[in-house]
Amino acid sequence: MAIDSKLRQRFAPVRLAVEDDSQRHHGHAGWREGGETHFNVEIVSAAFEGQGRVARQRLVYAALKDELDAGLHALALVTLTPAEDAARAAS
């Protein structure tokens, strides 16, 4: 999957989960036959240190520009630093 590969290459994540959620959006804007239009992405990377939520999302969108231009319609993003992920797991 191009999304997984590009995110791994760009962010060297500690953890990455990419889920194609397109079928849940059947008939909604941006949906197309064959899926790969709506994704849930959770990525944990040190590359997000010192970045706010919007800046992190912009980094991910920039890494996936070709996919967005080719019809990727929606990304639900969770972008965390390793410390944030550890704190979340501990709570």
HTML snippet that shows the backbone in 3Dmol.js (N, CA, C, O; Angstrom):
<script src="https://3Dmol.org/build/3Dmol-min.js"></script>
<div id="view" style="width:600px;height:400px;position:relative"></div>
<script>
const pdb = `
ATOM      1  N   MET A   1       0.849  -1.173   0.000  1.00  0.00           N
ATOM      2  CA  MET A   1       0.000   0.000   0.000  1.00  0.00           C
ATOM      3  C   MET A   1       0.894   1.236   0.000  1.00  0.00           C
ATOM      4  O   MET A   1       1.786   1.364   0.839  1.00  0.00           O
ATOM      5  N   ALA A   2       0.658   2.122  -0.920  1.00  0.00           N
ATOM      6  CA  ALA A   2       1.501   3.308  -1.095  1.00  0.00           C
ATOM      7  C   ALA A   2       1.481   4.210   0.132  1.00  0.00           C
ATOM      8  O   ALA A   2       2.508   4.783   0.496  1.00  0.00           O
ATOM      9  N   ILE A   3       0.328   4.342   0.771  1.00  0.00           N
ATOM     10  CA  ILE A   3       0.223   5.225   1.940  1.00  0.00           C
ATOM     11  C   ILE A   3       1.154   4.731   3.040  1.00  0.00           C
ATOM     12  O   ILE A   3       1.937   5.509   3.584  1.00  0.00           O
ATOM     13  N   ASP A   4       1.075   3.457   3.368  1.00  0.00           N
ATOM     14  CA  ASP A   4       1.911   2.873   4.407  1.00  0.00           C
ATOM     15  C   ASP A   4       3.390   3.067   4.071  1.00  0.00           C
ATOM     16  O   ASP A   4       4.174   3.505   4.913  1.00  0.00           O
ATOM     17  N   SER A   5       3.754   2.745   2.864  1.00  0.00           N
ATOM     18  CA  SER A   5       5.148   2.847   2.430  1.00  0.00           C
ATOM     19  C   SER A   5       5.665   4.280   2.510  1.00  0.00           C
ATOM     20  O   SER A   5       6.758   4.514   3.027  1.00  0.00           O
ATOM     21  N   LYS A   6       4.904   5.224   2.013  1.00  0.00           N
ATOM     22  CA  LYS A   6       5.342   6.629   2.021  1.00  0.00           C
ATOM     23  C   LYS A   6       5.462   7.170   3.438  1.00  0.00           C
ATOM     24  O   LYS A   6       6.408   7.896   3.747  1.00  0.00           O
ATOM     25  N   LEU A   7       4.515   6.825   4.301  1.00  0.00           N
ATOM     26  CA  LEU A   7       4.574   7.318   5.681  1.00  0.00           C
ATOM     27  C   LEU A   7       5.757   6.705   6.435  1.00  0.00           C
ATOM     28  O   LEU A   7       6.408   7.380   7.232  1.00  0.00           O
ATOM     29  N   ARG A   8       6.028   5.434   6.183  1.00  0.00           N
ATOM     30  CA  ARG A   8       7.200   4.792   6.824  1.00  0.00           C
ATOM     31  C   ARG A   8       8.501   5.437   6.348  1.00  0.00           C
ATOM     32  O   ARG A   8       9.409   5.685   7.142  1.00  0.00           O
ATOM     33  N   GLN A   9       8.576   5.700   5.059  1.00  0.00           N
ATOM     34  CA  GLN A   9       9.789   6.299   4.500  1.00  0.00           C
ATOM     35  C   GLN A   9       9.993   7.721   5.030  1.00  0.00           C
ATOM     36  O   GLN A   9      11.108   8.092   5.399  1.00  0.00           O
ATOM     37  N   ARG A  10       8.935   8.503   5.066  1.00  0.00           N
ATOM     38  CA  ARG A  10       9.043   9.921   5.439  1.00  0.00           C
ATOM     39  C   ARG A  10       9.210  10.137   6.934  1.00  0.00           C
ATOM     40  O   ARG A  10       9.964  11.017   7.349  1.00  0.00           O
ATOM     41  N   PHE A  11       8.505   9.329   7.770  1.00  0.00           N
ATOM     42  CA  PHE A  11       8.462   9.608   9.205  1.00  0.00           C
ATOM     43  C   PHE A  11       9.153   8.576  10.083  1.00  0.00           C
ATOM     44  O   PHE A  11       9.262   8.800  11.289  1.00  0.00           O
ATOM     45  N   ALA A  12       9.622   7.466   9.546  1.00  0.00           N
ATOM     46  CA  ALA A  12      10.253   6.404  10.343  1.00  0.00           C
ATOM     47  C   ALA A  12       9.477   6.184  11.648  1.00  0.00           C
ATOM     48  O   ALA A  12      10.038   6.319  12.735  1.00  0.00           O
ATOM     49  N   PRO A  13       8.199   5.848  11.540  1.00  0.00           N
ATOM     50  CA  PRO A  13       7.364   5.780  12.736  1.00  0.00           C
ATOM     51  C   PRO A  13       7.722   4.633  13.674  1.00  0.00           C
ATOM     52  O   PRO A  13       8.191   3.573  13.257  1.00  0.00           O
ATOM     53  N   VAL A  14       7.483   4.887  14.951  1.00  0.00           N
ATOM     54  CA  VAL A  14       7.594   3.863  15.975  1.00  0.00           C
ATOM     55  C   VAL A  14       6.408   2.904  15.820  1.00  0.00           C
ATOM     56  O   VAL A  14       6.531   1.697  16.030  1.00  0.00           O
ATOM     57  N   ARG A  15       5.266   3.473  15.451  1.00  0.00           N
ATOM     58  CA  ARG A  15       4.053   2.690  15.225  1.00  0.00           C
ATOM     59  C   ARG A  15       3.264   3.361  14.118  1.00  0.00           C
ATOM     60  O   ARG A  15       3.177   4.588  14.052  1.00  0.00           O
ATOM     61  N   LEU A  16       2.687   2.536  13.245  1.00  0.00           N
ATOM     62  CA  LEU A  16       1.864   3.056  12.155  1.00  0.00           C
ATOM     63  C   LEU A  16       0.724   2.081  11.900  1.00  0.00           C
ATOM     64  O   LEU A  16       0.949   0.884  11.722  1.00  0.00           O
ATOM     65  N   ALA A  17      -0.493   2.596  11.884  1.00  0.00           N
ATOM     66  CA  ALA A  17      -1.669   1.804  11.527  1.00  0.00           C
ATOM     67  C   ALA A  17      -2.418   2.566  10.446  1.00  0.00           C
ATOM     68  O   ALA A  17      -2.788   3.726  10.627  1.00  0.00           O
ATOM     69  N   VAL A  18      -2.635   1.900   9.323  1.00  0.00           N
ATOM     70  CA  VAL A  18      -3.364   2.491   8.203  1.00  0.00           C
ATOM     71  C   VAL A  18      -4.541   1.579   7.901  1.00  0.00           C
ATOM     72  O   VAL A  18      -4.357   0.406   7.577  1.00  0.00           O
ATOM     73  N   GLU A  19      -5.750   2.116   8.008  1.00  0.00           N
ATOM     74  CA  GLU A  19      -6.966   1.339   7.786  1.00  0.00           C
ATOM     75  C   GLU A  19      -7.782   1.967   6.664  1.00  0.00           C
ATOM     76  O   GLU A  19      -8.138   3.143   6.735  1.00  0.00           O
ATOM     77  N   ASP A  20      -8.078   1.189   5.633  1.00  0.00           N
ATOM     78  CA  ASP A  20      -8.949   1.638   4.550  1.00  0.00           C
ATOM     79  C   ASP A  20     -10.383   1.558   5.059  1.00  0.00           C
ATOM     80  O   ASP A  20     -10.916   0.469   5.272  1.00  0.00           O
ATOM     81  N   ASP A  21     -10.988   2.696   5.247  1.00  0.00           N
ATOM     82  CA  ASP A  21     -12.339   2.810   5.806  1.00  0.00           C
ATOM     83  C   ASP A  21     -13.359   3.186   4.728  1.00  0.00           C
ATOM     84  O   ASP A  21     -14.459   3.640   5.041  1.00  0.00           O
ATOM     85  N   SER A  22     -12.994   2.997   3.472  1.00  0.00           N
ATOM     86  CA  SER A  22     -13.803   3.453   2.348  1.00  0.00           C
ATOM     87  C   SER A  22     -15.198   2.838   2.324  1.00  0.00           C
ATOM     88  O   SER A  22     -16.169   3.529   2.017  1.00  0.00           O
ATOM     89  N   GLN A  23     -15.311   1.560   2.640  1.00  0.00           N
ATOM     90  CA  GLN A  23     -16.616   0.903   2.549  1.00  0.00           C
ATOM     91  C   GLN A  23     -17.659   1.537   3.468  1.00  0.00           C
ATOM     92  O   GLN A  23     -18.850   1.512   3.154  1.00  0.00           O
ATOM     93  N   ARG A  24     -17.241   2.091   4.571  1.00  0.00           N
ATOM     94  CA  ARG A  24     -18.185   2.765   5.486  1.00  0.00           C
ATOM     95  C   ARG A  24     -18.706   4.063   4.895  1.00  0.00           C
ATOM     96  O   ARG A  24     -19.662   4.637   5.418  1.00  0.00           O
ATOM     97  N   HIS A  25     -18.098   4.534   3.818  1.00  0.00           N
ATOM     98  CA  HIS A  25     -18.471   5.806   3.205  1.00  0.00           C
ATOM     99  C   HIS A  25     -19.138   5.621   1.849  1.00  0.00           C
ATOM    100  O   HIS A  25     -19.241   6.563   1.063  1.00  0.00           O
ATOM    101  N   HIS A  26     -19.592   4.398   1.581  1.00  0.00           N
ATOM    102  CA  HIS A  26     -20.257   4.089   0.302  1.00  0.00           C
ATOM    103  C   HIS A  26     -21.384   5.090   0.049  1.00  0.00           C
ATOM    104  O   HIS A  26     -22.271   5.270   0.884  1.00  0.00           O
ATOM    105  N   GLY A  27     -21.333   5.735  -1.111  1.00  0.00           N
ATOM    106  CA  GLY A  27     -22.359   6.706  -1.469  1.00  0.00           C
ATOM    107  C   GLY A  27     -22.078   8.120  -0.991  1.00  0.00           C
ATOM    108  O   GLY A  27     -22.790   9.049  -1.373  1.00  0.00           O
ATOM    109  N   HIS A  28     -21.066   8.301  -0.172  1.00  0.00           N
ATOM    110  CA  HIS A  28     -20.713   9.642   0.316  1.00  0.00           C
ATOM    111  C   HIS A  28     -19.778  10.330  -0.669  1.00  0.00           C
ATOM    112  O   HIS A  28     -19.263   9.711  -1.600  1.00  0.00           O
ATOM    113  N   ALA A  29     -19.577  11.596  -0.446  1.00  0.00           N
ATOM    114  CA  ALA A  29     -18.674  12.376  -1.309  1.00  0.00           C
ATOM    115  C   ALA A  29     -17.294  11.741  -1.350  1.00  0.00           C
ATOM    116  O   ALA A  29     -16.749  11.332  -0.325  1.00  0.00           O
ATOM    117  N   GLY A  30     -16.748  11.668  -2.538  1.00  0.00           N
ATOM    118  CA  GLY A  30     -15.395  11.175  -2.720  1.00  0.00           C
ATOM    119  C   GLY A  30     -15.259   9.668  -2.817  1.00  0.00           C
ATOM    120  O   GLY A  30     -14.190   9.172  -3.172  1.00  0.00           O
ATOM    121  N   TRP A  31     -16.320   8.921  -2.508  1.00  0.00           N
ATOM    122  CA  TRP A  31     -16.242   7.462  -2.571  1.00  0.00           C
ATOM    123  C   TRP A  31     -16.200   7.007  -4.013  1.00  0.00           C
ATOM    124  O   TRP A  31     -16.832   7.608  -4.882  1.00  0.00           O
ATOM    125  N   ARG A  32     -15.446   5.935  -4.269  1.00  0.00           N
ATOM    126  CA  ARG A  32     -15.439   5.336  -5.606  1.00  0.00           C
ATOM    127  C   ARG A  32     -15.305   3.828  -5.468  1.00  0.00           C
ATOM    128  O   ARG A  32     -14.815   3.319  -4.461  1.00  0.00           O
ATOM    129  N   GLU A  33     -15.744   3.140  -6.484  1.00  0.00           N
ATOM    130  CA  GLU A  33     -15.640   1.676  -6.516  1.00  0.00           C
ATOM    131  C   GLU A  33     -14.186   1.265  -6.356  1.00  0.00           C
ATOM    132  O   GLU A  33     -13.301   1.872  -6.959  1.00  0.00           O
ATOM    133  N   GLY A  34     -13.933   0.258  -5.566  1.00  0.00           N
ATOM    134  CA  GLY A  34     -12.572  -0.219  -5.353  1.00  0.00           C
ATOM    135  C   GLY A  34     -11.930   0.319  -4.092  1.00  0.00           C
ATOM    136  O   GLY A  34     -10.855  -0.138  -3.702  1.00  0.00           O
ATOM    137  N   GLY A  35     -12.573   1.288  -3.444  1.00  0.00           N
ATOM    138  CA  GLY A  35     -12.060   1.804  -2.177  1.00  0.00           C
ATOM    139  C   GLY A  35     -10.866   2.719  -2.332  1.00  0.00           C
ATOM    140  O   GLY A  35     -10.681   3.372  -3.359  1.00  0.00           O
ATOM    141  N   GLU A  36     -10.056   2.746  -1.277  1.00  0.00           N
ATOM    142  CA  GLU A  36      -8.877   3.592  -1.185  1.00  0.00           C
ATOM    143  C   GLU A  36      -9.190   5.073  -1.357  1.00  0.00           C
ATOM    144  O   GLU A  36      -8.443   5.819  -1.991  1.00  0.00           O
ATOM    145  N   THR A  37     -10.322   5.478  -0.769  1.00  0.00           N
ATOM    146  CA  THR A  37     -10.703   6.893  -0.792  1.00  0.00           C
ATOM    147  C   THR A  37     -10.746   7.503   0.604  1.00  0.00           C
ATOM    148  O   THR A  37     -10.565   8.711   0.752  1.00  0.00           O
ATOM    149  N   HIS A  38     -10.982   6.692   1.626  1.00  0.00           N
ATOM    150  CA  HIS A  38     -11.110   7.157   3.008  1.00  0.00           C
ATOM    151  C   HIS A  38     -10.229   6.265   3.900  1.00  0.00           C
ATOM    152  O   HIS A  38     -10.365   5.041   3.892  1.00  0.00           O
ATOM    153  N   PHE A  39      -9.342   6.883   4.654  1.00  0.00           N
ATOM    154  CA  PHE A  39      -8.427   6.120   5.500  1.00  0.00           C
ATOM    155  C   PHE A  39      -8.381   6.689   6.916  1.00  0.00           C
ATOM    156  O   PHE A  39      -8.515   7.894   7.131  1.00  0.00           O
ATOM    157  N   ASN A  40      -8.189   5.784   7.871  1.00  0.00           N
ATOM    158  CA  ASN A  40      -7.851   6.138   9.244  1.00  0.00           C
ATOM    159  C   ASN A  40      -6.360   5.858   9.391  1.00  0.00           C
ATOM    160  O   ASN A  40      -5.895   4.762   9.077  1.00  0.00           O
ATOM    161  N   VAL A  41      -5.617   6.845   9.866  1.00  0.00           N
ATOM    162  CA  VAL A  41      -4.169   6.695  10.031  1.00  0.00           C
ATOM    163  C   VAL A  41      -3.791   7.113  11.442  1.00  0.00           C
ATOM    164  O   VAL A  41      -4.121   8.209  11.895  1.00  0.00           O
ATOM    165  N   GLU A  42      -3.092   6.217  12.127  1.00  0.00           N
ATOM    166  CA  GLU A  42      -2.507   6.552  13.426  1.00  0.00           C
ATOM    167  C   GLU A  42      -1.014   6.355  13.280  1.00  0.00           C
ATOM    168  O   GLU A  42      -0.542   5.267  12.951  1.00  0.00           O
ATOM    169  N   ILE A  43      -0.277   7.429  13.533  1.00  0.00           N
ATOM    170  CA  ILE A  43       1.172   7.391  13.338  1.00  0.00           C
ATOM    171  C   ILE A  43       1.862   8.006  14.555  1.00  0.00           C
ATOM    172  O   ILE A  43       1.494   9.080  15.033  1.00  0.00           O
ATOM    173  N   VAL A  44       2.864   7.293  15.031  1.00  0.00           N
ATOM    174  CA  VAL A  44       3.675   7.744  16.171  1.00  0.00           C
ATOM    175  C   VAL A  44       5.097   7.910  15.663  1.00  0.00           C
ATOM    176  O   VAL A  44       5.729   6.950  15.223  1.00  0.00           O
ATOM    177  N   SER A  45       5.593   9.143  15.727  1.00  0.00           N
ATOM    178  CA  SER A  45       6.916   9.433  15.173  1.00  0.00           C
ATOM    179  C   SER A  45       7.595  10.576  15.917  1.00  0.00           C
ATOM    180  O   SER A  45       6.954  11.542  16.328  1.00  0.00           O
ATOM    181  N   ALA A  46       8.891  10.443  16.078  1.00  0.00           N
ATOM    182  CA  ALA A  46       9.680  11.529  16.670  1.00  0.00           C
ATOM    183  C   ALA A  46       9.706  12.751  15.758  1.00  0.00           C
ATOM    184  O   ALA A  46      10.029  13.849  16.210  1.00  0.00           O
ATOM    185  N   ALA A  47       9.371  12.575  14.484  1.00  0.00           N
ATOM    186  CA  ALA A  47       9.339  13.706  13.547  1.00  0.00           C
ATOM    187  C   ALA A  47       8.308  14.751  13.939  1.00  0.00           C
ATOM    188  O   ALA A  47       8.361  15.882  13.456  1.00  0.00           O
ATOM    189  N   PHE A  48       7.364  14.386  14.813  1.00  0.00           N
ATOM    190  CA  PHE A  48       6.322  15.317  15.238  1.00  0.00           C
ATOM    191  C   PHE A  48       6.705  16.140  16.471  1.00  0.00           C
ATOM    192  O   PHE A  48       5.942  17.006  16.900  1.00  0.00           O
ATOM    193  N   GLU A  49       7.878  15.873  17.037  1.00  0.00           N
ATOM    194  CA  GLU A  49       8.325  16.628  18.220  1.00  0.00           C
ATOM    195  C   GLU A  49       8.341  18.120  17.911  1.00  0.00           C
ATOM    196  O   GLU A  49       8.859  18.541  16.877  1.00  0.00           O
ATOM    197  N   GLY A  50       7.775  18.911  18.806  1.00  0.00           N
ATOM    198  CA  GLY A  50       7.782  20.360  18.656  1.00  0.00           C
ATOM    199  C   GLY A  50       6.768  20.900  17.662  1.00  0.00           C
ATOM    200  O   GLY A  50       6.725  22.107  17.426  1.00  0.00           O
ATOM    201  N   GLN A  51       5.944  20.025  17.068  1.00  0.00           N
ATOM    202  CA  GLN A  51       4.940  20.437  16.093  1.00  0.00           C
ATOM    203  C   GLN A  51       3.547  20.371  16.721  1.00  0.00           C
ATOM    204  O   GLN A  51       3.249  19.452  17.483  1.00  0.00           O
ATOM    205  N   GLY A  52       2.715  21.327  16.406  1.00  0.00           N
ATOM    206  CA  GLY A  52       1.326  21.290  16.829  1.00  0.00           C
ATOM    207  C   GLY A  52       0.516  20.353  15.948  1.00  0.00           C
ATOM    208  O   GLY A  52       1.019  19.839  14.949  1.00  0.00           O
ATOM    209  N   ARG A  53      -0.736  20.133  16.320  1.00  0.00           N
ATOM    210  CA  ARG A  53      -1.609  19.204  15.600  1.00  0.00           C
ATOM    211  C   ARG A  53      -1.743  19.556  14.121  1.00  0.00           C
ATOM    212  O   ARG A  53      -1.619  18.680  13.265  1.00  0.00           O
ATOM    213  N   VAL A  54      -1.993  20.817  13.813  1.00  0.00           N
ATOM    214  CA  VAL A  54      -2.192  21.227  12.429  1.00  0.00           C
ATOM    215  C   VAL A  54      -0.902  21.070  11.625  1.00  0.00           C
ATOM    216  O   VAL A  54      -0.939  20.616  10.481  1.00  0.00           O
ATOM    217  N   ALA A  55       0.230  21.437  12.206  1.00  0.00           N
ATOM    218  CA  ALA A  55       1.517  21.292  11.512  1.00  0.00           C
ATOM    219  C   ALA A  55       1.808  19.824  11.211  1.00  0.00           C
ATOM    220  O   ALA A  55       2.323  19.499  10.141  1.00  0.00           O
ATOM    221  N   ARG A  56       1.479  18.939  12.148  1.00  0.00           N
ATOM    222  CA  ARG A  56       1.677  17.507  11.938  1.00  0.00           C
ATOM    223  C   ARG A  56       0.808  17.011  10.783  1.00  0.00           C
ATOM    224  O   ARG A  56       1.267  16.256   9.925  1.00  0.00           O
ATOM    225  N   GLN A  57      -0.444  17.444  10.773  1.00  0.00           N
ATOM    226  CA  GLN A  57      -1.352  17.031   9.696  1.00  0.00           C
ATOM    227  C   GLN A  57      -0.850  17.537   8.347  1.00  0.00           C
ATOM    228  O   GLN A  57      -0.933  16.824   7.347  1.00  0.00           O
ATOM    229  N   ARG A  58      -0.343  18.736   8.317  1.00  0.00           N
ATOM    230  CA  ARG A  58       0.201  19.273   7.065  1.00  0.00           C
ATOM    231  C   ARG A  58       1.387  18.451   6.575  1.00  0.00           C
ATOM    232  O   ARG A  58       1.542  18.237   5.373  1.00  0.00           O
ATOM    233  N   LEU A  59       2.219  17.994   7.495  1.00  0.00           N
ATOM    234  CA  LEU A  59       3.345  17.145   7.117  1.00  0.00           C
ATOM    235  C   LEU A  59       2.858  15.843   6.476  1.00  0.00           C
ATOM    236  O   LEU A  59       3.408  15.396   5.470  1.00  0.00           O
ATOM    237  N   VAL A  60       1.828  15.242   7.063  1.00  0.00           N
ATOM    238  CA  VAL A  60       1.280  14.001   6.515  1.00  0.00           C
ATOM    239  C   VAL A  60       0.646  14.265   5.151  1.00  0.00           C
ATOM    240  O   VAL A  60       0.871  13.508   4.206  1.00  0.00           O
ATOM    241  N   TYR A  61      -0.142  15.330   5.042  1.00  0.00           N
ATOM    242  CA  TYR A  61      -0.764  15.662   3.753  1.00  0.00           C
ATOM    243  C   TYR A  61       0.305  15.894   2.678  1.00  0.00           C
ATOM    244  O   TYR A  61       0.134  15.466   1.537  1.00  0.00           O
ATOM    245  N   ALA A  62       1.383  16.554   3.028  1.00  0.00           N
ATOM    246  CA  ALA A  62       2.454  16.802   2.058  1.00  0.00           C
ATOM    247  C   ALA A  62       3.086  15.486   1.608  1.00  0.00           C
ATOM    248  O   ALA A  62       3.395  15.316   0.428  1.00  0.00           O
ATOM    249  N   ALA A  63       3.280  14.555   2.544  1.00  0.00           N
ATOM    250  CA  ALA A  63       3.867  13.259   2.200  1.00  0.00           C
ATOM    251  C   ALA A  63       2.955  12.451   1.282  1.00  0.00           C
ATOM    252  O   ALA A  63       3.428  11.614   0.513  1.00  0.00           O
ATOM    253  N   LEU A  64       1.648  12.700   1.363  1.00  0.00           N
ATOM    254  CA  LEU A  64       0.671  11.943   0.570  1.00  0.00           C
ATOM    255  C   LEU A  64       0.050  12.783  -0.541  1.00  0.00           C
ATOM    256  O   LEU A  64      -1.048  12.480  -1.007  1.00  0.00           O
ATOM    257  N   LYS A  65       0.736  13.825  -0.962  1.00  0.00           N
ATOM    258  CA  LYS A  65       0.196  14.730  -1.982  1.00  0.00           C
ATOM    259  C   LYS A  65      -0.219  14.003  -3.253  1.00  0.00           C
ATOM    260  O   LYS A  65      -1.289  14.278  -3.797  1.00  0.00           O
ATOM    261  N   ASP A  66       0.604  13.087  -3.733  1.00  0.00           N
ATOM    262  CA  ASP A  66       0.265  12.364  -4.966  1.00  0.00           C
ATOM    263  C   ASP A  66      -1.025  11.560  -4.803  1.00  0.00           C
ATOM    264  O   ASP A  66      -1.852  11.520  -5.714  1.00  0.00           O
ATOM    265  N   GLU A  67      -1.198  10.923  -3.650  1.00  0.00           N
ATOM    266  CA  GLU A  67      -2.410  10.141  -3.405  1.00  0.00           C
ATOM    267  C   GLU A  67      -3.634  11.049  -3.318  1.00  0.00           C
ATOM    268  O   GLU A  67      -4.697  10.715  -3.842  1.00  0.00           O
ATOM    269  N   LEU A  68      -3.487  12.184  -2.664  1.00  0.00           N
ATOM    270  CA  LEU A  68      -4.592  13.138  -2.558  1.00  0.00           C
ATOM    271  C   LEU A  68      -4.974  13.671  -3.940  1.00  0.00           C
ATOM    272  O   LEU A  68      -6.157  13.814  -4.250  1.00  0.00           O
ATOM    273  N   ASP A  69      -3.978  13.959  -4.759  1.00  0.00           N
ATOM    274  CA  ASP A  69      -4.241  14.439  -6.118  1.00  0.00           C
ATOM    275  C   ASP A  69      -4.906  13.371  -6.983  1.00  0.00           C
ATOM    276  O   ASP A  69      -5.634  13.692  -7.922  1.00  0.00           O
ATOM    277  N   ALA A  70      -4.653  12.091  -6.660  1.00  0.00           N
ATOM    278  CA  ALA A  70      -5.178  10.981  -7.463  1.00  0.00           C
ATOM    279  C   ALA A  70      -6.537  10.471  -6.990  1.00  0.00           C
ATOM    280  O   ALA A  70      -7.066   9.519  -7.564  1.00  0.00           O
ATOM    281  N   GLY A  71      -7.114  11.087  -5.951  1.00  0.00           N
ATOM    282  CA  GLY A  71      -8.455  10.675  -5.544  1.00  0.00           C
ATOM    283  C   GLY A  71      -8.619  10.271  -4.098  1.00  0.00           C
ATOM    284  O   GLY A  71      -9.736   9.974  -3.675  1.00  0.00           O
ATOM    285  N   LEU A  72      -7.541  10.249  -3.319  1.00  0.00           N
ATOM    286  CA  LEU A  72      -7.697  10.025  -1.887  1.00  0.00           C
ATOM    287  C   LEU A  72      -8.525  11.172  -1.353  1.00  0.00           C
ATOM    288  O   LEU A  72      -8.131  12.332  -1.475  1.00  0.00           O
ATOM    289  N   HIS A  73      -9.670  10.864  -0.761  1.00  0.00           N
ATOM    290  CA  HIS A  73     -10.628  11.898  -0.395  1.00  0.00           C
ATOM    291  C   HIS A  73     -10.508  12.349   1.058  1.00  0.00           C
ATOM    292  O   HIS A  73     -10.621  13.540   1.346  1.00  0.00           O
ATOM    293  N   ALA A  74     -10.278  11.403   1.978  1.00  0.00           N
ATOM    294  CA  ALA A  74     -10.319  11.772   3.394  1.00  0.00           C
ATOM    295  C   ALA A  74      -9.316  10.966   4.207  1.00  0.00           C
ATOM    296  O   ALA A  74      -9.134   9.766   4.002  1.00  0.00           O
ATOM    297  N   LEU A  75      -8.677  11.658   5.128  1.00  0.00           N
ATOM    298  CA  LEU A  75      -7.775  11.038   6.090  1.00  0.00           C
ATOM    299  C   LEU A  75      -8.229  11.433   7.491  1.00  0.00           C
ATOM    300  O   LEU A  75      -8.353  12.620   7.795  1.00  0.00           O
ATOM    301  N   ALA A  76      -8.473  10.453   8.330  1.00  0.00           N
ATOM    302  CA  ALA A  76      -8.702  10.704   9.749  1.00  0.00           C
ATOM    303  C   ALA A  76      -7.363  10.421  10.416  1.00  0.00           C
ATOM    304  O   ALA A  76      -6.908   9.278  10.442  1.00  0.00           O
ATOM    305  N   LEU A  77      -6.736  11.454  10.951  1.00  0.00           N
ATOM    306  CA  LEU A  77      -5.367  11.344  11.442  1.00  0.00           C
ATOM    307  C   LEU A  77      -5.259  11.432  12.956  1.00  0.00           C
ATOM    308  O   LEU A  77      -5.899  12.267  13.595  1.00  0.00           O
ATOM    309  N   VAL A  78      -4.446  10.563  13.509  1.00  0.00           N
ATOM    310  CA  VAL A  78      -3.958  10.673  14.881  1.00  0.00           C
ATOM    311  C   VAL A  78      -2.447  10.703  14.741  1.00  0.00           C
ATOM    312  O   VAL A  78      -1.839   9.727  14.301  1.00  0.00           O
ATOM    313  N   THR A  79      -1.839  11.822  15.116  1.00  0.00           N
ATOM    314  CA  THR A  79      -0.399  12.016  14.981  1.00  0.00           C
ATOM    315  C   THR A  79       0.185  12.284  16.362  1.00  0.00           C
ATOM    316  O   THR A  79      -0.143  13.282  17.002  1.00  0.00           O
ATOM    317  N   LEU A  80       1.050  11.388  16.811  1.00  0.00           N
ATOM    318  CA  LEU A  80       1.596  11.490  18.164  1.00  0.00           C
ATOM    319  C   LEU A  80       3.116  11.367  18.161  1.00  0.00           C
ATOM    320  O   LEU A  80       3.703  10.740  17.279  1.00  0.00           O
ATOM    321  N   THR A  81       3.734  11.973  19.157  1.00  0.00           N
ATOM    322  CA  THR A  81       5.149  11.725  19.413  1.00  0.00           C
ATOM    323  C   THR A  81       5.240  10.446  20.247  1.00  0.00           C
ATOM    324  O   THR A  81       4.237  10.034  20.830  1.00  0.00           O
ATOM    325  N   PRO A  82       6.398   9.812  20.321  1.00  0.00           N
ATOM    326  CA  PRO A  82       6.524   8.622  21.165  1.00  0.00           C
ATOM    327  C   PRO A  82       6.161   8.907  22.636  1.00  0.00           C
ATOM    328  O   PRO A  82       5.547   8.065  23.290  1.00  0.00           O
ATOM    329  N   ALA A  83       6.532  10.073  23.153  1.00  0.00           N
ATOM    330  CA  ALA A  83       6.204  10.411  24.542  1.00  0.00           C
ATOM    331  C   ALA A  83       4.689  10.554  24.724  1.00  0.00           C
ATOM    332  O   ALA A  83       4.148  10.095  25.730  1.00  0.00           O
ATOM    333  N   GLU A  84       4.008  11.175  23.781  1.00  0.00           N
ATOM    334  CA  GLU A  84       2.555  11.315  23.854  1.00  0.00           C
ATOM    335  C   GLU A  84       1.876   9.947  23.795  1.00  0.00           C
ATOM    336  O   GLU A  84       0.902   9.694  24.504  1.00  0.00           O
ATOM    337  N   ASP A  85       2.400   9.077  22.947  1.00  0.00           N
ATOM    338  CA  ASP A  85       1.837   7.732  22.817  1.00  0.00           C
ATOM    339  C   ASP A  85       2.021   6.952  24.107  1.00  0.00           C
ATOM    340  O   ASP A  85       1.104   6.255  24.542  1.00  0.00           O
ATOM    341  N   ALA A  86       3.192   7.057  24.728  1.00  0.00           N
ATOM    342  CA  ALA A  86       3.450   6.367  25.982  1.00  0.00           C
ATOM    343  C   ALA A  86       2.546   6.882  27.085  1.00  0.00           C
ATOM    344  O   ALA A  86       2.021   6.102  27.880  1.00  0.00           O
ATOM    345  N   ALA A  87       2.362   8.198  27.136  1.00  0.00           N
ATOM    346  CA  ALA A  87       1.478   8.788  28.148  1.00  0.00           C
ATOM    347  C   ALA A  87       0.034   8.327  27.940  1.00  0.00           C
ATOM    348  O   ALA A  87      -0.683   8.060  28.904  1.00  0.00           O
ATOM    349  N   ARG A  88      -0.380   8.236  26.692  1.00  0.00           N
ATOM    350  CA  ARG A  88      -1.746   7.791  26.387  1.00  0.00           C
ATOM    351  C   ARG A  88      -1.933   6.331  26.789  1.00  0.00           C
ATOM    352  O   ARG A  88      -2.982   5.955  27.312  1.00  0.00           O
ATOM    353  N   ALA A  89      -0.921   5.517  26.545  1.00  0.00           N
ATOM    354  CA  ALA A  89      -0.997   4.093  26.892  1.00  0.00           C
ATOM    355  C   ALA A  89      -1.029   3.894  28.401  1.00  0.00           C
ATOM    356  O   ALA A  89      -1.642   2.945  28.890  1.00  0.00           O
ATOM    357  N   ALA A  90      -0.366   4.790  29.146  1.00  0.00           N
ATOM    358  CA  ALA A  90      -0.300   4.679  30.599  1.00  0.00           C
ATOM    359  C   ALA A  90      -1.590   5.118  31.285  1.00  0.00           C
ATOM    360  O   ALA A  90      -1.832   4.759  32.437  1.00  0.00           O
ATOM    361  N   SER A  91      -2.410   5.886  30.593  1.00  0.00           N
ATOM    362  CA  SER A  91      -3.627   6.395  31.248  1.00  0.00           C
ATOM    363  C   SER A  91      -4.790   5.462  31.124  1.00  0.00           C
ATOM    364  O   SER A  91      -5.875   5.757  31.625  1.00  0.00           O
TER     365      SER A  91
END
`;
const viewer = $3Dmol.createViewer("view");
viewer.addModel(pdb, "pdb");
viewer.setStyle({}, {cartoon: {color: "spectrum"}});
viewer.zoomTo();
viewer.render();
</script>
